[in-house]
Amino acid sequence: MERALDEIGYVSVPEELLGSDYEGPGPLVLFEARPTWWTRFFGLV
């Protein structure tokens, strides 16, 4: 799977990193919960 993703230019990110705090710019300060990298890229799914 990793090779197939690499061949088309995708980068796999460990799930633990997606749960870490996002402190960058953007409208995520409007969320009631602390924004994470998951909400930065995928929103509230």
ZAKE-436324 format. One record per residue (C-alpha): y, x negated, z negated. Coordinates in steps of 0.25 Angstrom, whole numbers, plus 5000, padded with zeros to 4 digits. Example, Ala and Ser with C-alpha at 12.3 -4.5 7.8 and 13.67 -1.06 7.14 Angstrom:
2
498249514969;499649454971;
//
This chain:
45
500050005000;501049894996;500749825010;501049955017;502349975010;502749835012;502549845027;503449955028;504549895019;504349975006;504349904993;503449954982;504149964968;503449964955;503450104948;503950044935;505249994942;505550134947;505550184933;506650084928;508050114926;509050124938;510450084935;510950074949;512050154956;511850294961;511850444956;510650424947;511550424935;511550574936;510050584932;509850624918;508750524916;508950374918;508850344932;507650254937;507350184950;506450304953;507550404952;508450304961;507450304972;506650434971;507550524963;506950624953;505650664959;
//
